[in-house]
Amino acid sequence: MSSALPGLGRHPIVQAPMAGGASCPELAAAVGDAGGLGFLAAGYKTADGMYQEIRRLRSLSSRPFGVNLFMPQPAAADPAAVGVYRDQLAGEATWYETPLGDPDAGRDDGYEAKLAVLLDDPVPVVSFTFGCPSREVLAALARAGTTTVVTVTTPEEARAAERAGADAVCVQGIEAGGHQGTHRDDPDTEGAGVGLLALVGLVRESAGLPVIAAGGLMRGAQIAAVLAAGASAAQLGTAFLVCPESGAHALHKRAMTDPLFTRTETTRAFSGRPARGLVNRFLREHGPYAPAAYPEVHHLTAPLRRAAAAAGDPQGMALWAGQGHRLVRDLPAGRLVDVLAAELDSARASLAEEGTR
């Protein structure tokens, strides 16, 4: 895949770690067995829950895989703003007949406990979202034989990852579904994200690390484009969301091509951090008023989202999706990897033929 990611897959295709259930062991195993790099998402899980998924994945496949961790978040939220938002959501709690969650339920996502598991029983790749680990953490993982990847959204973040000793960066363009992996959630820069192709070029010019490109990629020709721009591999999330092996809720899968959901937007409505999802009722009604308060808002709305899913109501769910969601293909994950690889080969051949004319 690259000099920093040796032997991790026959194809430069990475299945994104999608927290919330989609990136389950069955999906990661199918992608790995087809020649890509499968990922587990440890976000929102306990350390033991993460470990059990690792054990399950190892029982399904002998191929290399990755695990993604969320970085602990600073206590930056305004309690008064969270309180106002909680009051605004009272009607949702009544509608779904469920109490709101505790906004103070925790902000480190079990980070230290998960690191301890991964250092005691190493996995091939560990990636990080919402920040960059310390040099000491990255060095400890390197000694354990683990390749480390830091998600970045700016050249400055890429340089910070390089200084800390990461092996590679996952460059996330604004097109990506789910949370923007910014290292610092600054409301003053909201909406200032950069498109993937431009961002790959900017990062390649400013940092010397191998790049995994992520954001809106759905076809092999798009993978060819980011590789031509200097990426070593492409990471796809939404493309794998609808696969039968994906653990995403059936309503979430159907929404990708449901004519009721015509576009995506970034919103703080569900978690308090900018994340791209399909525009539904909840996003429209609450997005304009949601504070910059992660993970407080995530904890607050979690029971509402679960209740909406149980009621069969996608209008109250967080339907994370990238800008290319209309291009999803309902294929088994291994078959999708095969199709993407064939499309990539075809695109490369076409480029080579053009170059000889």
Contacts in CASP RR format, 6 or more apart in sequence:
PFRMAT RR
TARGET T0000
AUTHOR 0000-0000-0000
METHOD contacts of the structure
MODEL  1
MSSALPGLGRHPIVQAPMAGGASCPELAAAVGDAGGLGFLAAGYKTADGM
YQEIRRLRSLSSRPFGVNLFMPQPAAADPAAVGVYRDQLAGEATWYETPL
GDPDAGRDDGYEAKLAVLLDDPVPVVSFTFGCPSREVLAALARAGTTTVV
TVTTPEEARAAERAGADAVCVQGIEAGGHQGTHRDDPDTEGAGVGLLALV
GLVRESAGLPVIAAGGLMRGAQIAAVLAAGASAAQLGTAFLVCPESGAHA
LHKRAMTDPLFTRTETTRAFSGRPARGLVNRFLREHGPYAPAAYPEVHHL
TAPLRRAAAAAGDPQGMALWAGQGHRLVRDLPAGRLVDVLAAELDSARAS
LAEEGTR
1 7 0 8 1.000
1 8 0 8 1.000
1 9 0 8 1.000
1 11 0 8 1.000
1 12 0 8 1.000
1 37 0 8 1.000
1 232 0 8 1.000
1 233 0 8 1.000
2 12 0 8 1.000
2 168 0 8 1.000
2 210 0 8 1.000
2 232 0 8 1.000
2 233 0 8 1.000
3 210 0 8 1.000
4 147 0 8 1.000
4 167 0 8 1.000
4 168 0 8 1.000
4 209 0 8 1.000
4 210 0 8 1.000
4 232 0 8 1.000
5 37 0 8 1.000
5 125 0 8 1.000
5 147 0 8 1.000
5 167 0 8 1.000
5 168 0 8 1.000
5 210 0 8 1.000
5 232 0 8 1.000
5 233 0 8 1.000
7 64 0 8 1.000
8 36 0 8 1.000
8 37 0 8 1.000
8 64 0 8 1.000
8 124 0 8 1.000
8 125 0 8 1.000
8 147 0 8 1.000
9 32 0 8 1.000
9 35 0 8 1.000
9 36 0 8 1.000
9 37 0 8 1.000
9 63 0 8 1.000
9 64 0 8 1.000
10 35 0 8 1.000
10 36 0 8 1.000
10 341 0 8 1.000
11 34 0 8 1.000
11 35 0 8 1.000
11 36 0 8 1.000
11 337 0 8 1.000
11 340 0 8 1.000
11 341 0 8 1.000
11 344 0 8 1.000
12 223 0 8 1.000
12 227 0 8 1.000
12 231 0 8 1.000
12 232 0 8 1.000
12 233 0 8 1.000
12 234 0 8 1.000
12 344 0 8 1.000
13 31 0 8 1.000
13 35 0 8 1.000
13 36 0 8 1.000
13 37 0 8 1.000
13 223 0 8 1.000
13 233 0 8 1.000
13 234 0 8 1.000
13 236 0 8 1.000
13 337 0 8 1.000
13 340 0 8 1.000
13 341 0 8 1.000
14 36 0 8 1.000
14 37 0 8 1.000
14 38 0 8 1.000
14 39 0 8 1.000
14 212 0 8 1.000
14 214 0 8 1.000
14 233 0 8 1.000
14 234 0 8 1.000
14 235 0 8 1.000
14 236 0 8 1.000
15 23 0 8 1.000
15 27 0 8 1.000
15 28 0 8 1.000
15 31 0 8 1.000
15 32 0 8 1.000
15 36 0 8 1.000
15 37 0 8 1.000
15 38 0 8 1.000
15 39 0 8 1.000
15 235 0 8 1.000
15 236 0 8 1.000
15 237 0 8 1.000
15 240 0 8 1.000
15 333 0 8 1.000
16 23 0 8 1.000
16 39 0 8 1.000
16 214 0 8 1.000
16 235 0 8 1.000
16 236 0 8 1.000
16 237 0 8 1.000
16 240 0 8 1.000
17 23 0 8 1.000
17 39 0 8 1.000
17 40 0 8 1.000
17 41 0 8 1.000
17 42 0 8 1.000
17 66 0 8 1.000
17 67 0 8 1.000
17 68 0 8 1.000
17 127 0 8 1.000
17 129 0 8 1.000
18 41 0 8 1.000
18 178 0 8 1.000
18 237 0 8 1.000
18 240 0 8 1.000
18 241 0 8 1.000
18 248 0 8 1.000
18 320 0 8 1.000
19 41 0 8 1.000
19 42 0 8 1.000
19 43 0 8 1.000
19 44 0 8 1.000
19 68 0 8 1.000
19 70 0 8 1.000
20 41 0 8 1.000
20 43 0 8 1.000
20 44 0 8 1.000
21 41 0 8 1.000
21 247 0 8 1.000
21 248 0 8 1.000
22 41 0 8 1.000
22 237 0 8 1.000
22 240 0 8 1.000
22 241 0 8 1.000
22 246 0 8 1.000
22 247 0 8 1.000
22 248 0 8 1.000
22 252 0 8 1.000
23 38 0 8 1.000
23 39 0 8 1.000
23 40 0 8 1.000
23 41 0 8 1.000
23 68 0 8 1.000
23 246 0 8 1.000
23 247 0 8 1.000
24 40 0 8 1.000
24 53 0 8 1.000
24 245 0 8 1.000
24 246 0 8 1.000
24 247 0 8 1.000
25 40 0 8 1.000
25 53 0 8 1.000
25 56 0 8 1.000
25 57 0 8 1.000
25 60 0 8 1.000
26 60 0 8 1.000
26 245 0 8 1.000
26 247 0 8 1.000
27 38 0 8 1.000
27 240 0 8 1.000
27 243 0 8 1.000
27 245 0 8 1.000
27 246 0 8 1.000
27 247 0 8 1.000
27 333 0 8 1.000
28 38 0 8 1.000
28 39 0 8 1.000
28 40 0 8 1.000
28 57 0 8 1.000
28 61 0 8 1.000
28 65 0 8 1.000
28 66 0 8 1.000
29 38 0 8 1.000
29 57 0 8 1.000
29 60 0 8 1.000
29 61 0 8 1.000
29 63 0 8 1.000
29 65 0 8 1.000
29 245 0 8 1.000
30 243 0 8 1.000
30 245 0 8 1.000
30 332 0 8 1.000
30 333 0 8 1.000
30 334 0 8 1.000
30 337 0 8 1.000
31 37 0 8 1.000
31 38 0 8 1.000
31 240 0 8 1.000
31 333 0 8 1.000
31 334 0 8 1.000
31 337 0 8 1.000
32 38 0 8 1.000
32 61 0 8 1.000
32 63 0 8 1.000
32 64 0 8 1.000
32 65 0 8 1.000
32 337 0 8 1.000
33 61 0 8 1.000
33 63 0 8 1.000
33 334 0 8 1.000
34 333 0 8 1.000
34 334 0 8 1.000
34 335 0 8 1.000
34 337 0 8 1.000
34 338 0 8 1.000
35 63 0 8 1.000
35 337 0 8 1.000
35 341 0 8 1.000
36 63 0 8 1.000
36 337 0 8 1.000
37 64 0 8 1.000
37 65 0 8 1.000
37 66 0 8 1.000
37 125 0 8 1.000
37 233 0 8 1.000
38 63 0 8 1.000
38 65 0 8 1.000
38 66 0 8 1.000
39 65 0 8 1.000
39 66 0 8 1.000
39 67 0 8 1.000
39 68 0 8 1.000
39 125 0 8 1.000
39 127 0 8 1.000
40 50 0 8 1.000
40 53 0 8 1.000
40 54 0 8 1.000
40 57 0 8 1.000
40 65 0 8 1.000
40 66 0 8 1.000
40 67 0 8 1.000
40 68 0 8 1.000
41 68 0 8 1.000
42 50 0 8 1.000
42 53 0 8 1.000
42 67 0 8 1.000
42 68 0 8 1.000
42 69 0 8 1.000
42 70 0 8 1.000
42 114 0 8 1.000
43 50 0 8 1.000
43 68 0 8 1.000
43 69 0 8 1.000
43 70 0 8 1.000
43 109 0 8 1.000
44 70 0 8 1.000
44 109 0 8 1.000
45 53 0 8 1.000
46 110 0 8 1.000
46 113 0 8 1.000
47 110 0 8 1.000
47 113 0 8 1.000
47 114 0 8 1.000
47 116 0 8 1.000
47 117 0 8 1.000
50 67 0 8 1.000
50 114 0 8 1.000
50 117 0 8 1.000
51 117 0 8 1.000
51 121 0 8 1.000
54 67 0 8 1.000
54 121 0 8 1.000
54 123 0 8 1.000
57 65 0 8 1.000
64 124 0 8 1.000
64 125 0 8 1.000
65 123 0 8 1.000
65 124 0 8 1.000
65 125 0 8 1.000
66 123 0 8 1.000
66 124 0 8 1.000
66 125 0 8 1.000
66 126 0 8 1.000
66 127 0 8 1.000
67 118 0 8 1.000
67 123 0 8 1.000
67 125 0 8 1.000
67 126 0 8 1.000
67 127 0 8 1.000
68 126 0 8 1.000
68 127 0 8 1.000
68 128 0 8 1.000
68 129 0 8 1.000
69 109 0 8 1.000
69 111 0 8 1.000
69 114 0 8 1.000
69 115 0 8 1.000
69 118 0 8 1.000
69 126 0 8 1.000
69 127 0 8 1.000
69 128 0 8 1.000
69 129 0 8 1.000
70 109 0 8 1.000
70 111 0 8 1.000
70 128 0 8 1.000
70 129 0 8 1.000
70 130 0 8 1.000
71 111 0 8 1.000
71 128 0 8 1.000
71 129 0 8 1.000
71 130 0 8 1.000
71 131 0 8 1.000
71 132 0 8 1.000
71 133 0 8 1.000
71 183 0 8 1.000
72 107 0 8 1.000
72 108 0 8 1.000
72 109 0 8 1.000
72 110 0 8 1.000
72 111 0 8 1.000
73 107 0 8 1.000
73 108 0 8 1.000
73 130 0 8 1.000
73 185 0 8 1.000
73 294 0 8 1.000
73 295 0 8 1.000
75 107 0 8 1.000
76 185 0 8 1.000
76 292 0 8 1.000
77 291 0 8 1.000
77 292 0 8 1.000
77 293 0 8 1.000
77 294 0 8 1.000
77 296 0 8 1.000
78 291 0 8 1.000
78 293 0 8 1.000
81 291 0 8 1.000
81 292 0 8 1.000
81 293 0 8 1.000
82 103 0 8 1.000
82 291 0 8 1.000
82 293 0 8 1.000
82 296 0 8 1.000
82 297 0 8 1.000
82 300 0 8 1.000
83 103 0 8 1.000
84 289 0 8 1.000
84 291 0 8 1.000
85 286 0 8 1.000
85 289 0 8 1.000
85 290 0 8 1.000
85 291 0 8 1.000
85 293 0 8 1.000
85 297 0 8 1.000
85 300 0 8 1.000
86 100 0 8 1.000
86 103 0 8 1.000
86 300 0 8 1.000
88 286 0 8 1.000
88 289 0 8 1.000
89 100 0 8 1.000
89 286 0 8 1.000
89 300 0 8 1.000
89 301 0 8 1.000
89 304 0 8 1.000
90 100 0 8 1.000
92 282 0 8 1.000
92 286 0 8 1.000
92 304 0 8 1.000
92 316 0 8 1.000
93 99 0 8 1.000
93 100 0 8 1.000
93 303 0 8 1.000
93 304 0 8 1.000
96 303 0 8 1.000
96 304 0 8 1.000
96 307 0 8 1.000
96 308 0 8 1.000
96 311 0 8 1.000
97 307 0 8 1.000
98 303 0 8 1.000
98 304 0 8 1.000
98 306 0 8 1.000
98 307 0 8 1.000
99 303 0 8 1.000
100 300 0 8 1.000
100 301 0 8 1.000
100 303 0 8 1.000
100 304 0 8 1.000
101 299 0 8 1.000
101 300 0 8 1.000
101 301 0 8 1.000
101 302 0 8 1.000
101 303 0 8 1.000
102 299 0 8 1.000
102 300 0 8 1.000
103 293 0 8 1.000
103 296 0 8 1.000
103 297 0 8 1.000
103 299 0 8 1.000
103 300 0 8 1.000
104 296 0 8 1.000
104 299 0 8 1.000
105 295 0 8 1.000
105 299 0 8 1.000
106 295 0 8 1.000
106 299 0 8 1.000
107 295 0 8 1.000
107 296 0 8 1.000
109 295 0 8 1.000
115 137 0 8 1.000
118 126 0 8 1.000
118 141 0 8 1.000
118 144 0 8 1.000
118 146 0 8 1.000
119 140 0 8 1.000
119 141 0 8 1.000
119 144 0 8 1.000
122 141 0 8 1.000
122 144 0 8 1.000
122 145 0 8 1.000
122 146 0 8 1.000
123 146 0 8 1.000
124 146 0 8 1.000
124 147 0 8 1.000
125 146 0 8 1.000
125 147 0 8 1.000
125 148 0 8 1.000
125 149 0 8 1.000
126 141 0 8 1.000
126 146 0 8 1.000
126 147 0 8 1.000
126 148 0 8 1.000
126 149 0 8 1.000
127 148 0 8 1.000
127 149 0 8 1.000
127 150 0 8 1.000
127 151 0 8 1.000
127 170 0 8 1.000
128 148 0 8 1.000
128 149 0 8 1.000
128 150 0 8 1.000
128 151 0 8 1.000
129 151 0 8 1.000
129 179 0 8 1.000
129 181 0 8 1.000
130 151 0 8 1.000
130 179 0 8 1.000
130 181 0 8 1.000
130 182 0 8 1.000
130 183 0 8 1.000
130 273 0 8 1.000
131 150 0 8 1.000
131 151 0 8 1.000
131 157 0 8 1.000
131 181 0 8 1.000
131 182 0 8 1.000
131 183 0 8 1.000
131 184 0 8 1.000
132 150 0 8 1.000
132 157 0 8 1.000
132 160 0 8 1.000
132 161 0 8 1.000
132 164 0 8 1.000
132 166 0 8 1.000
132 183 0 8 1.000
133 148 0 8 1.000
133 150 0 8 1.000
133 164 0 8 1.000
134 164 0 8 1.000
135 163 0 8 1.000
135 164 0 8 1.000
135 165 0 8 1.000
138 148 0 8 1.000
138 164 0 8 1.000
138 165 0 8 1.000
138 166 0 8 1.000
139 165 0 8 1.000
141 148 0 8 1.000
142 148 0 8 1.000
142 165 0 8 1.000
142 167 0 8 1.000
147 167 0 8 1.000
147 168 0 8 1.000
148 165 0 8 1.000
148 166 0 8 1.000
148 167 0 8 1.000
148 168 0 8 1.000
149 166 0 8 1.000
149 167 0 8 1.000
149 168 0 8 1.000
149 169 0 8 1.000
149 170 0 8 1.000
149 212 0 8 1.000
150 157 0 8 1.000
150 161 0 8 1.000
150 164 0 8 1.000
150 166 0 8 1.000
150 168 0 8 1.000
150 169 0 8 1.000
150 170 0 8 1.000
151 169 0 8 1.000
151 170 0 8 1.000
151 172 0 8 1.000
151 181 0 8 1.000
151 214 0 8 1.000
152 158 0 8 1.000
152 160 0 8 1.000
152 161 0 8 1.000
152 169 0 8 1.000
152 170 0 8 1.000
152 171 0 8 1.000
152 172 0 8 1.000
152 181 0 8 1.000
152 183 0 8 1.000
152 203 0 8 1.000
153 171 0 8 1.000
153 172 0 8 1.000
153 173 0 8 1.000
153 180 0 8 1.000
153 181 0 8 1.000
153 182 0 8 1.000
153 183 0 8 1.000
153 193 0 8 1.000
153 194 0 8 1.000
153 199 0 8 1.000
154 182 0 8 1.000
154 194 0 8 1.000
154 199 0 8 1.000
154 202 0 8 1.000
155 202 0 8 1.000
155 203 0 8 1.000
155 205 0 8 1.000
155 206 0 8 1.000
155 207 0 8 1.000
157 169 0 8 1.000
157 182 0 8 1.000
157 183 0 8 1.000
158 169 0 8 1.000
158 171 0 8 1.000
158 203 0 8 1.000
158 206 0 8 1.000
158 207 0 8 1.000
158 209 0 8 1.000
159 206 0 8 1.000
159 207 0 8 1.000
160 183 0 8 1.000
161 169 0 8 1.000
161 207 0 8 1.000
161 209 0 8 1.000
162 169 0 8 1.000
162 207 0 8 1.000
162 208 0 8 1.000
162 209 0 8 1.000
166 209 0 8 1.000
167 209 0 8 1.000
167 210 0 8 1.000
168 209 0 8 1.000
168 210 0 8 1.000
168 211 0 8 1.000
168 212 0 8 1.000
168 232 0 8 1.000
169 203 0 8 1.000
169 207 0 8 1.000
169 209 0 8 1.000
169 210 0 8 1.000
169 211 0 8 1.000
169 212 0 8 1.000
170 211 0 8 1.000
170 212 0 8 1.000
170 213 0 8 1.000
170 214 0 8 1.000
170 235 0 8 1.000
171 196 0 8 1.000
171 199 0 8 1.000
171 200 0 8 1.000
171 203 0 8 1.000
171 211 0 8 1.000
171 212 0 8 1.000
171 213 0 8 1.000
171 214 0 8 1.000
171 231 0 8 1.000
172 180 0 8 1.000
172 181 0 8 1.000
172 196 0 8 1.000
172 199 0 8 1.000
172 214 0 8 1.000
172 215 0 8 1.000
173 193 0 8 1.000
173 194 0 8 1.000
173 195 0 8 1.000
173 196 0 8 1.000
173 199 0 8 1.000
173 214 0 8 1.000
173 215 0 8 1.000
173 216 0 8 1.000
174 180 0 8 1.000
174 191 0 8 1.000
174 193 0 8 1.000
174 194 0 8 1.000
174 195 0 8 1.000
174 196 0 8 1.000
174 215 0 8 1.000
174 266 0 8 1.000
174 276 0 8 1.000
175 195 0 8 1.000
175 196 0 8 1.000
175 215 0 8 1.000
175 216 0 8 1.000
175 276 0 8 1.000
175 322 0 8 1.000
175 323 0 8 1.000
175 324 0 8 1.000
176 196 0 8 1.000
176 214 0 8 1.000
176 215 0 8 1.000
176 216 0 8 1.000
176 276 0 8 1.000
176 322 0 8 1.000
177 215 0 8 1.000
177 216 0 8 1.000
177 237 0 8 1.000
177 238 0 8 1.000
177 264 0 8 1.000
177 275 0 8 1.000
177 276 0 8 1.000
177 277 0 8 1.000
177 320 0 8 1.000
177 321 0 8 1.000
177 322 0 8 1.000
177 323 0 8 1.000
178 275 0 8 1.000
178 276 0 8 1.000
178 277 0 8 1.000
178 320 0 8 1.000
178 321 0 8 1.000
178 322 0 8 1.000
179 271 0 8 1.000
179 273 0 8 1.000
179 274 0 8 1.000
179 275 0 8 1.000
179 320 0 8 1.000
180 193 0 8 1.000
180 266 0 8 1.000
180 273 0 8 1.000
180 274 0 8 1.000
180 275 0 8 1.000
180 276 0 8 1.000
182 274 0 8 1.000
185 273 0 8 1.000
185 274 0 8 1.000
185 292 0 8 1.000
185 294 0 8 1.000
187 292 0 8 1.000
190 266 0 8 1.000
190 274 0 8 1.000
191 266 0 8 1.000
191 274 0 8 1.000
194 202 0 8 1.000
196 213 0 8 1.000
196 214 0 8 1.000
196 215 0 8 1.000
196 216 0 8 1.000
196 217 0 8 1.000
196 226 0 8 1.000
197 225 0 8 1.000
197 226 0 8 1.000
197 229 0 8 1.000
200 211 0 8 1.000
200 213 0 8 1.000
200 226 0 8 1.000
200 229 0 8 1.000
200 230 0 8 1.000
200 231 0 8 1.000
201 229 0 8 1.000
201 230 0 8 1.000
203 211 0 8 1.000
204 211 0 8 1.000
204 229 0 8 1.000
204 230 0 8 1.000
210 232 0 8 1.000
210 233 0 8 1.000
211 230 0 8 1.000
211 231 0 8 1.000
211 232 0 8 1.000
212 231 0 8 1.000
212 232 0 8 1.000
212 233 0 8 1.000
212 234 0 8 1.000
212 235 0 8 1.000
213 226 0 8 1.000
213 227 0 8 1.000
213 229 0 8 1.000
213 231 0 8 1.000
213 233 0 8 1.000
213 234 0 8 1.000
213 235 0 8 1.000
214 234 0 8 1.000
214 235 0 8 1.000
214 236 0 8 1.000
214 237 0 8 1.000
215 235 0 8 1.000
215 322 0 8 1.000
215 323 0 8 1.000
216 222 0 8 1.000
216 236 0 8 1.000
216 238 0 8 1.000
216 322 0 8 1.000
216 323 0 8 1.000
216 324 0 8 1.000
217 223 0 8 1.000
217 226 0 8 1.000
217 234 0 8 1.000
217 235 0 8 1.000
217 236 0 8 1.000
217 239 0 8 1.000
218 236 0 8 1.000
218 238 0 8 1.000
218 239 0 8 1.000
218 324 0 8 1.000
218 327 0 8 1.000
218 328 0 8 1.000
219 327 0 8 1.000
219 340 0 8 1.000
219 343 0 8 1.000
220 340 0 8 1.000
220 341 0 8 1.000
220 343 0 8 1.000
220 344 0 8 1.000
220 347 0 8 1.000
221 343 0 8 1.000
221 344 0 8 1.000
221 346 0 8 1.000
221 347 0 8 1.000
222 234 0 8 1.000
223 234 0 8 1.000
223 340 0 8 1.000
223 343 0 8 1.000
223 344 0 8 1.000
223 347 0 8 1.000
224 344 0 8 1.000
224 347 0 8 1.000
224 348 0 8 1.000
224 351 0 8 1.000
225 347 0 8 1.000
226 234 0 8 1.000
227 233 0 8 1.000
227 234 0 8 1.000
227 344 0 8 1.000
228 351 0 8 1.000
236 340 0 8 1.000
237 322 0 8 1.000
238 256 0 8 1.000
238 321 0 8 1.000
238 322 0 8 1.000
238 324 0 8 1.000
238 325 0 8 1.000
238 328 0 8 1.000
239 327 0 8 1.000
239 328 0 8 1.000
239 329 0 8 1.000
239 336 0 8 1.000
239 340 0 8 1.000
240 246 0 8 1.000
240 333 0 8 1.000
240 336 0 8 1.000
241 248 0 8 1.000
241 252 0 8 1.000
241 253 0 8 1.000
241 256 0 8 1.000
241 321 0 8 1.000
241 328 0 8 1.000
242 248 0 8 1.000
242 253 0 8 1.000
242 256 0 8 1.000
242 328 0 8 1.000
242 329 0 8 1.000
242 330 0 8 1.000
243 330 0 8 1.000
243 331 0 8 1.000
243 332 0 8 1.000
243 333 0 8 1.000
243 336 0 8 1.000
244 330 0 8 1.000
244 332 0 8 1.000
244 333 0 8 1.000
245 332 0 8 1.000
245 333 0 8 1.000
246 253 0 8 1.000
246 333 0 8 1.000
249 309 0 8 1.000
249 317 0 8 1.000
251 309 0 8 1.000
251 312 0 8 1.000
251 313 0 8 1.000
251 314 0 8 1.000
251 317 0 8 1.000
252 314 0 8 1.000
252 317 0 8 1.000
252 319 0 8 1.000
252 320 0 8 1.000
254 314 0 8 1.000
255 261 0 8 1.000
255 278 0 8 1.000
255 280 0 8 1.000
255 314 0 8 1.000
255 319 0 8 1.000
255 321 0 8 1.000
256 278 0 8 1.000
256 321 0 8 1.000
256 325 0 8 1.000
256 326 0 8 1.000
256 328 0 8 1.000
257 325 0 8 1.000
257 326 0 8 1.000
257 328 0 8 1.000
258 314 0 8 1.000
261 278 0 8 1.000
261 279 0 8 1.000
261 280 0 8 1.000
261 314 0 8 1.000
261 319 0 8 1.000
262 279 0 8 1.000
263 278 0 8 1.000
263 279 0 8 1.000
264 276 0 8 1.000
264 277 0 8 1.000
264 278 0 8 1.000
264 279 0 8 1.000
264 321 0 8 1.000
264 322 0 8 1.000
264 323 0 8 1.000
264 325 0 8 1.000
265 276 0 8 1.000
265 277 0 8 1.000
265 279 0 8 1.000
265 283 0 8 1.000
266 274 0 8 1.000
266 275 0 8 1.000
266 276 0 8 1.000
266 277 0 8 1.000
267 274 0 8 1.000
267 275 0 8 1.000
267 276 0 8 1.000
267 277 0 8 1.000
267 283 0 8 1.000
267 287 0 8 1.000
267 290 0 8 1.000
268 274 0 8 1.000
268 275 0 8 1.000
268 287 0 8 1.000
268 290 0 8 1.000
268 291 0 8 1.000
268 292 0 8 1.000
268 293 0 8 1.000
268 294 0 8 1.000
268 297 0 8 1.000
269 282 0 8 1.000
269 283 0 8 1.000
269 286 0 8 1.000
269 287 0 8 1.000
269 290 0 8 1.000
269 297 0 8 1.000
269 301 0 8 1.000
270 282 0 8 1.000
270 283 0 8 1.000
270 290 0 8 1.000
270 297 0 8 1.000
270 298 0 8 1.000
270 301 0 8 1.000
270 305 0 8 1.000
270 318 0 8 1.000
271 294 0 8 1.000
271 295 0 8 1.000
271 297 0 8 1.000
271 298 0 8 1.000
271 301 0 8 1.000
271 318 0 8 1.000
272 290 0 8 1.000
272 291 0 8 1.000
272 292 0 8 1.000
272 293 0 8 1.000
272 294 0 8 1.000
272 295 0 8 1.000
272 296 0 8 1.000
272 297 0 8 1.000
272 298 0 8 1.000
273 292 0 8 1.000
273 294 0 8 1.000
273 297 0 8 1.000
273 298 0 8 1.000
275 318 0 8 1.000
275 320 0 8 1.000
276 320 0 8 1.000
276 321 0 8 1.000
276 322 0 8 1.000
276 323 0 8 1.000
277 283 0 8 1.000
277 318 0 8 1.000
277 319 0 8 1.000
277 320 0 8 1.000
277 321 0 8 1.000
277 322 0 8 1.000
278 319 0 8 1.000
278 320 0 8 1.000
278 321 0 8 1.000
278 325 0 8 1.000
280 314 0 8 1.000
280 315 0 8 1.000
280 316 0 8 1.000
280 317 0 8 1.000
280 319 0 8 1.000
281 315 0 8 1.000
281 316 0 8 1.000
282 304 0 8 1.000
282 308 0 8 1.000
282 315 0 8 1.000
282 316 0 8 1.000
282 317 0 8 1.000
290 297 0 8 1.000
291 297 0 8 1.000
301 318 0 8 1.000
304 316 0 8 1.000
305 316 0 8 1.000
305 317 0 8 1.000
305 318 0 8 1.000
308 314 0 8 1.000
308 315 0 8 1.000
308 316 0 8 1.000
308 317 0 8 1.000
309 317 0 8 1.000
329 336 0 8 1.000
329 339 0 8 1.000
331 339 0 8 1.000
END
